[in-house]
Amino acid sequence: MKTIMLVDDSATMLMSMEALLKKAAFGTQTAASAESALALLKGGAKPNLIITDLNMGAMNGIELIKEARKIPALRFVPILMLTTESQTARRQEAKAAGASGWLVKPVDGAALMQVLSQLLPDGAV
């Protein structure tokens, strides 16, 4: 089973995304902040894909991506930015940090599954 790490400071967003992913047979791991996600990653968590919010507390999603990319085991793990923002400059900043893609909230379930099937070609199970 493929595992997706969800990082968002909104409990509601974490719950809805987790339910959507579990329905599609993905395993999930959640973190309510970039700092806690980074602690999990540095502690050995090895998700197959990471979906992170942009705007969170002290550390934002772009900073999380930069730090995650420094971990050798995560250099090639797809990371998606999921946010309400859609400015081109922010997208370019995320891409430069190492983001694999950008999704705008609220994300359509079918669109998310299509992106996941491209980034994780061998599927959920």
C-alpha positions as CSV (number, residue, x, y, z in Angstrom):
1,M,0.0,0.0,0.0
2,K,1.3,3.5,-0.9
3,T,1.4,5.9,2.0
4,I,0.7,9.6,1.6
5,M,1.7,12.2,4.2
6,L,-0.8,15.0,4.6
7,V,0.5,18.3,6.2
8,D,-2.0,20.9,7.0
9,D,-2.8,23.1,10.1
10,S,-6.6,22.7,9.4
11,A,-8.0,19.6,11.2
12,T,-11.0,19.7,8.9
13,M,-8.8,19.6,5.8
14,L,-6.7,16.8,7.2
15,M,-9.8,14.7,7.9
16,S,-11.4,15.3,4.5
17,M,-8.2,14.5,2.6
18,E,-7.5,11.5,4.7
19,A,-11.0,10.1,4.1
20,L,-10.7,10.6,0.4
21,L,-7.3,8.9,0.2
22,K,-8.3,6.0,2.4
23,K,-11.4,5.4,0.2
24,A,-8.9,5.1,-2.7
25,A,-6.9,2.5,-0.7
26,F,-4.0,4.8,0.2
27,G,-2.4,4.6,3.6
28,T,-2.1,8.0,5.3
29,Q,0.1,9.8,7.8
30,T,-0.9,13.2,9.0
31,A,0.9,16.2,10.5
32,A,-0.8,19.4,11.8
33,S,2.3,21.5,11.1
34,A,5.4,21.7,8.9
35,E,7.5,21.3,12.0
36,S,5.8,18.1,13.1
37,A,6.0,16.7,9.5
38,L,9.7,17.4,9.4
39,A,10.2,15.7,12.7
40,L,8.4,12.6,11.4
41,L,10.5,12.7,8.2
42,K,13.8,13.1,10.0
43,G,12.7,10.3,12.3
44,G,12.5,7.9,9.5
45,A,9.0,8.3,8.0
46,K,9.1,7.3,4.3
47,P,5.9,8.3,2.6
48,N,5.5,7.6,-1.1
49,L,4.2,11.1,-1.6
50,I,3.7,14.3,0.5
51,I,0.8,16.7,0.2
52,T,1.4,20.0,2.1
53,D,-0.5,23.2,2.7
54,L,1.4,26.4,1.9
55,N,0.3,28.8,4.7
56,M,0.8,27.3,8.2
57,G,2.4,28.5,11.4
58,A,6.0,29.3,11.9
59,M,7.2,27.1,9.0
60,N,5.3,27.2,5.7
61,G,5.0,24.5,3.1
62,I,7.7,25.8,0.8
63,E,10.2,25.8,3.8
64,L,9.1,22.2,4.5
65,I,9.8,21.2,0.9
66,K,13.2,22.7,1.1
67,E,14.0,20.9,4.3
68,A,12.5,17.6,3.1
69,R,14.6,17.7,-0.1
70,K,17.8,17.8,2.1
71,I,16.9,14.3,3.4
72,P,18.5,11.8,1.0
73,A,15.7,9.3,1.1
74,L,13.2,12.0,0.1
75,R,15.1,13.6,-2.7
76,F,12.8,12.0,-5.3
77,V,9.6,11.6,-3.4
78,P,6.8,13.6,-5.1
79,I,5.6,16.6,-3.0
80,L,2.4,18.4,-3.9
81,M,1.5,21.9,-2.6
82,L,-2.2,22.1,-1.7
83,T,-3.4,25.7,-1.1
84,T,-6.0,28.4,-1.6
85,E,-3.4,30.5,-3.4
86,S,-2.9,30.4,-7.1
87,Q,-0.3,33.2,-7.8
88,T,2.3,32.2,-10.5
89,A,5.1,33.6,-8.3
90,R,4.2,31.4,-5.4
91,R,4.0,28.4,-7.8
92,Q,7.4,29.1,-9.2
93,E,8.8,29.5,-5.7
94,A,7.4,26.1,-4.7
95,K,8.7,24.5,-7.9
96,A,12.2,26.0,-7.2
97,A,12.0,24.5,-3.7
98,G,11.3,21.1,-5.1
99,A,7.5,20.8,-5.4
100,S,6.3,18.3,-7.9
101,G,2.9,20.0,-8.4
102,W,0.4,22.5,-7.2
103,L,-3.3,21.9,-6.3
104,V,-5.8,24.6,-5.4
105,K,-8.3,24.1,-2.5
106,P,-10.9,22.9,-2.6
107,V,-9.4,20.0,-4.6
108,D,-11.7,17.9,-6.7
109,G,-11.5,14.2,-5.7
110,A,-11.3,12.9,-9.3
111,A,-8.7,15.5,-10.2
112,L,-6.6,14.5,-7.1
113,M,-6.8,10.8,-8.1
114,Q,-5.7,11.6,-11.6
115,V,-2.6,13.5,-10.3
116,L,-1.8,10.7,-7.9
117,S,-2.1,8.1,-10.6
118,Q,0.5,10.1,-12.6
119,L,2.9,10.5,-9.7
120,L,2.4,7.0,-8.3
121,P,1.9,5.0,-11.5
122,D,1.7,1.6,-9.8
123,G,-1.4,2.7,-7.9
124,A,-2.5,2.5,-4.3
125,V,-2.0,-1.1,-3.6
